[in-house]
Amino acid sequence: MGNPHSYLRPAALHVGPEAGRLLASGRAEPLLGGTFACSMVETIAWAPDQPRRSQWLAAGVVAWPEAWRAARPAPFDRPRLMGVVNVTPDSFSDGGRHAGIAAAVEHGLRLAGEGATIVDVGGESTRPGAEPVPVAEELWRVLPVVEALTAGGVTVSIDTRKAAVMAAAVSAGAAIINDVSGLTFDPDATRVAAESGAFVVLMHMAGEPATMNLAPSWEQCALQVYDWLAGRIAACVAAGIGRERLIVDPGLCFGKHEPDNLDLLRNLTLLHGLGCPVLLGASRKGWTAALETGWTATERLPATLVAAQLALGQGVQLLRVHDVAAHAQLLTAWRALADLADGTSPGEAR
């Protein structure tokens, strides 16, 4: 057995006037540029084949990581919504309702109007069991949509694993590359992403979509995902992608079963140690099987909203969602209940 690895997790987050009072009194430390205050930290020691050991400490007795203290780059310095447009006939979430170019563009514009800061356009389904789509077909599906949405003033993310699609979409106006493989599927992806100047979402996925959920096996899913993402960040930075351009996504349901998905959702604050904005895609996904196996994708909105609220309270900056209007209402209500005014840092006492 190897030596245990050490991890730190912000374990008690506070927002609004309460955060300001705790920071002013010295009973908490600033998190994410003062957007949150943190009063307690979990210290974790773990190695494969060994039990996880945890200890909870007051924030003031822990050497405060700069990755926790620093604000995230705009526009991810506050929570944002990423709306989903699947230009595919076999999407798990909508069954191909927006597979046509005109329908996809109309849907993307609607999502932006409902409150999506970013619209994520994808031309290849990565649902469990999905087969790859040829590059030419994927380009035919997504490029007209990217061009039309960017011409309409929408910030577009391209959801693809393929370097050729990344390059073409960025040339067409996409500002973000969202790769479910964390730039590991295509050998040219890291180079293309580095040269693009775009933001890059590094998502964790165990295996390939066709087989990833057949028999996933984890000891400490959240910790293992953290380690993998840390390795991908290091590789990307070495390849010339500035850390300020990177966003991390734990890849809920991509090669994870229960209770692993719940472990990820409960430990999202761990990811702040990576020093990058955090994206969560919980929308309509099968992680809800831990709660009820009979819900279809379109019946999972209430559970999705609960996951979104949990994520907001843990400092997640980007929610990738299908139901933008409902999440926009949730975000407005969350800010109001936390007593956060637009343009005011939650850590500022008023």
C-alpha positions in Angstrom: 0.0 0.0 0.0 1.2 3.5 -0.9 1.5 6.6 1.3 -1.8 8.4 1.7 -2.5 11.5 -0.4 -3.6 14.6 1.4 -6.6 16.7 0.4 -8.3 19.8 1.8 -12.0 20.5 1.4 -13.9 23.7 2.4 -16.6 22.2 4.5 -18.7 25.1 5.8 -19.5 27.9 3.4 -21.4 31.1 4.2 -22.8 33.9 1.9 -24.3 37.3 2.2 -24.1 39.5 5.4 -23.4 36.4 7.5 -20.2 35.8 5.4 -19.2 39.5 5.9 -19.6 39.3 9.6 -17.6 36.1 9.9 -14.8 37.5 7.8 -14.7 40.7 9.8 -14.6 38.8 13.0 -11.8 36.6 11.9 -13.9 33.4 12.4 -13.8 32.5 8.7 -11.5 32.8 5.7 -12.3 34.2 2.2 -13.2 31.7 -0.6 -13.3 32.6 -4.3 -12.3 36.2 -3.9 -14.6 36.7 -0.9 -17.7 35.5 -2.7 -18.0 33.0 0.1 -16.6 32.8 3.7 -15.5 29.4 4.9 -15.4 28.6 8.6 -14.5 24.9 8.7 -12.2 22.7 6.6 -12.1 18.9 6.2 -8.6 17.5 6.0 -8.5 14.1 4.2 -5.9 11.4 4.0 -6.4 8.5 1.5 -4.6 6.1 -0.7 -6.0 3.2 -2.8 -6.9 0.1 -0.8 -6.7 2.2 2.4 -9.6 3.7 4.4 -10.3 7.4 4.1 -9.4 9.4 7.2 -10.9 12.8 7.8 -10.5 15.5 10.4 -12.6 18.8 10.7 -10.7 21.9 11.7 -11.6 25.6 12.1 -10.6 27.6 9.0 -8.2 29.8 11.0 -5.8 26.9 11.9 -5.3 25.8 8.2 -2.7 27.4 5.9 -5.2 28.9 3.4 -4.6 27.8 -0.2 -4.3 30.6 -2.7 -6.5 28.5 -5.1 -9.3 28.9 -2.6 -8.7 32.6 -1.9 -8.5 33.8 -5.5 -11.5 35.0 -7.5 -12.3 33.2 -10.7 -11.9 35.0 -14.0 -14.9 36.8 -15.5 -17.5 35.8 -16.6 -17.2 33.0 -14.1 -16.7 35.2 -11.0 -20.4 34.6 -10.3 -22.9 31.8 -11.1 -23.8 31.4 -14.7 -26.2 29.2 -16.7 -25.1 27.2 -19.8 -28.1 26.1 -21.9 -28.0 22.8 -23.8 -28.7 22.5 -27.5 -28.4 18.9 -28.8 -28.2 18.9 -32.6 -28.6 15.1 -32.5 -31.3 12.6 -33.3 -30.5 10.4 -30.2 -30.1 12.8 -27.3 -31.0 11.2 -24.0 -32.7 14.4 -22.8 -35.0 15.5 -25.6 -35.1 12.6 -28.1 -33.9 14.7 -31.0 -36.4 17.5 -30.8 -33.8 20.0 -31.9 -31.9 17.9 -34.4 -32.7 20.1 -37.3 -30.6 23.3 -37.8 -33.5 25.7 -37.8 -35.0 24.1 -34.7 -31.6 24.1 -32.9 -31.0 27.8 -33.7 -34.5 28.7 -32.5 -34.0 26.7 -29.3 -30.6 28.3 -28.6 -31.9 31.8 -29.0 -34.8 31.0 -26.7 -32.4 29.6 -24.1 -30.3 32.8 -24.3 -33.5 34.9 -23.9 -34.5 32.8 -20.8 -31.2 33.6 -19.0 -28.4 31.4 -20.4 -25.1 33.3 -20.5 -23.7 30.5 -22.7 -25.4 28.1 -25.1 -23.6 24.7 -25.5 -24.0 23.2 -29.0 -23.3 19.5 -29.5 -23.6 17.3 -32.6 -22.7 13.9 -31.1 -24.6 12.3 -28.3 -22.4 11.1 -25.4 -25.2 9.4 -23.5 -24.4 5.9 -22.1 -24.2 3.4 -25.0 -23.9 6.1 -27.7 -21.8 5.4 -30.8 -19.3 8.0 -32.3 -20.4 10.3 -35.1 -18.1 10.9 -38.1 -16.4 14.3 -38.2 -18.0 15.4 -41.4 -21.5 14.6 -40.0 -20.8 16.4 -36.7 -19.5 19.5 -38.6 -22.6 19.5 -40.8 -24.8 19.4 -37.7 -23.1 22.1 -35.6 -21.4 24.7 -37.7 -24.5 26.4 -39.1 -25.9 26.5 -35.5 -22.8 28.0 -34.1 -22.6 30.6 -36.8 -26.2 31.6 -36.5 -26.2 31.9 -32.7 -22.9 33.9 -32.6 -24.3 36.2 -35.2 -27.3 36.7 -32.9 -25.0 37.8 -30.1 -25.0 34.5 -28.2 -21.9 33.2 -26.4 -21.5 29.7 -27.7 -19.7 26.7 -26.4 -18.9 23.7 -28.7 -19.5 20.3 -27.1 -17.1 18.0 -28.9 -14.3 15.6 -28.5 -12.8 16.1 -32.0 -10.0 18.6 -32.8 -11.4 19.3 -36.3 -14.8 20.2 -34.9 -13.2 22.4 -32.2 -11.1 24.3 -34.7 -14.0 24.9 -37.1 -16.4 25.9 -34.3 -14.0 28.4 -32.8 -13.4 29.9 -36.3 -17.2 30.1 -36.6 -17.4 32.1 -33.3 -17.5 29.6 -30.4 -15.8 31.0 -27.3 -15.6 27.8 -25.2 -14.5 24.2 -26.0 -16.4 21.7 -23.9 -14.8 18.3 -24.2 -16.3 15.4 -22.2 -13.0 13.5 -22.5 -10.9 16.3 -21.0 -8.9 16.7 -24.3 -7.8 13.0 -24.2 -9.9 11.5 -27.0 -8.3 13.2 -30.0 -4.4 13.5 -30.1 -4.7 16.9 -31.7 -7.2 18.3 -29.3 -4.8 19.8 -26.8 -2.8 21.6 -29.5 -6.0 22.9 -31.2 -7.4 24.1 -27.8 -4.1 25.8 -26.9 -4.0 27.7 -30.3 -7.7 28.6 -30.2 -7.5 31.1 -27.3 -10.9 29.7 -26.2 -12.0 28.7 -22.7 -11.7 25.0 -22.2 -14.0 22.7 -20.1 -12.1 19.6 -18.9 -14.6 17.0 -18.0 -13.9 13.7 -16.3 -15.2 10.6 -18.0 -14.2 7.0 -17.2 -13.9 5.1 -20.5 -16.0 5.7 -23.6 -19.7 6.6 -23.9 -20.5 3.2 -25.4 -19.3 1.3 -22.4 -18.6 3.8 -19.6 -21.5 2.8 -17.4 -21.4 -1.0 -17.7 -19.3 -1.6 -14.7 -17.6 1.5 -13.2 -15.6 0.9 -10.0 -14.5 3.5 -7.5 -13.0 3.5 -4.0 -13.3 7.3 -3.4 -14.9 8.8 -6.5 -14.6 12.5 -5.6 -11.0 12.2 -4.6 -10.1 10.1 -7.7 -11.8 12.5 -10.0 -10.0 15.4 -8.3 -6.6 13.7 -8.9 -7.5 13.1 -12.6 -8.6 16.6 -13.2 -5.4 17.9 -11.4 -3.3 15.8 -13.8 -5.2 17.1 -16.9 -4.8 20.8 -15.7 -1.1 20.2 -15.4 -0.9 18.7 -18.8 -2.9 21.5 -20.4 -0.9 24.2 -18.7 2.3 22.5 -19.9 0.9 22.5 -23.5 0.3 26.2 -23.4 -3.3 26.5 -22.2 -3.3 29.1 -19.5 -5.0 28.0 -16.2 -7.2 31.1 -16.4 -8.8 29.5 -19.6 -9.6 26.2 -17.9 -12.9 25.1 -16.4 -13.4 21.7 -14.6 -16.4 19.4 -14.6 -16.5 16.2 -12.5 -18.5 14.4 -15.1 -21.6 13.4 -13.2 -22.9 10.0 -14.6 -20.0 9.6 -17.0 -18.7 6.3 -15.8 -20.2 6.6 -12.4 -23.1 4.8 -10.7 -24.6 5.3 -7.2 -23.3 6.1 -4.7 -20.5 7.7 -6.7 -22.6 10.4 -8.3 -23.9 11.4 -4.8 -20.4 11.4 -3.5 -19.4 13.9 -6.2 -22.5 16.1 -5.5 -21.8 16.2 -1.8 -18.1 17.1 -2.3 -18.1 19.7 -5.0 -16.2 22.1 -2.8 -13.1 19.8 -3.1 -12.7 21.0 -6.7 -12.0 24.6 -5.6 -8.5 23.4 -4.8 -7.9 23.1 -8.5 -8.0 26.9 -8.9 -10.4 26.8 -11.8 -14.1 27.6 -12.3 -16.3 24.5 -11.7 -19.1 23.4 -14.0 -21.8 20.9 -13.0 -24.0 19.1 -15.5 -26.7 17.4 -13.4 -29.6 18.3 -15.6 -32.0 15.4 -16.3 -29.3 12.8 -15.7 -29.7 9.3 -14.3 -28.0 10.1 -11.0 -31.5 10.4 -9.7 -31.7 6.6 -9.9 -30.4 6.7 -6.3 -33.8 8.3 -5.5 -36.3 6.8 -7.9 -35.7 4.5 -10.9 -38.9 5.3 -12.6 -38.3 8.9 -13.5 -37.7 9.6 -17.2 -35.3 12.4 -18.3 -38.0 14.9 -18.8 -39.5 14.1 -15.3 -36.3 14.9 -13.4 -36.6 18.7 -13.3 -37.4 18.9 -9.5 -34.4 16.7 -8.6 -32.2 18.7 -11.0 -33.2 21.9 -9.3 -32.3 20.5 -5.9 -28.8 19.5 -7.3 -28.4 23.0 -8.7 -29.2 24.7 -5.4 -26.8 22.3 -3.7 -24.1 23.3 -6.2 -24.7 27.0 -5.8 -24.3 26.7 -2.1 -20.9 25.0 -2.7 -19.6 27.7 -5.0 -20.1 26.1 -8.4 -19.8 28.8 -11.0 -21.5 27.2 -14.1 -24.6 25.1 -14.3 -25.1 23.2 -17.6 -28.9 22.8 -17.9 -31.7 22.0 -20.2 -34.5 23.9 -18.4 -33.0 27.4 -18.4 -36.1 29.4 -17.3 -36.6 27.3 -14.2 -32.9 27.5 -13.3 -32.9 31.3 -13.9 -35.7 31.6 -11.4 -33.9 29.3 -9.0 -30.7 31.5 -9.3 -32.7 34.7 -8.7 -34.4 33.2 -5.7 -31.2 31.8 -4.2 -29.5 35.2 -4.5 -32.5 36.9 -2.9 -32.7 34.5 0.0 -28.9 34.8 0.6 -29.4 38.6 0.5 -27.1 39.1 -2.4 -27.7 42.2 -4.6 -26.5 42.2 -8.2 -22.9 43.5 -8.3 -22.4 42.9 -4.6 -20.0 40.3 -3.4 -21.7 37.9 -1.1 -18.8 38.3 1.3 -19.5 42.1 1.7 -21.4 43.1 4.8 -24.1 45.7 4.1 
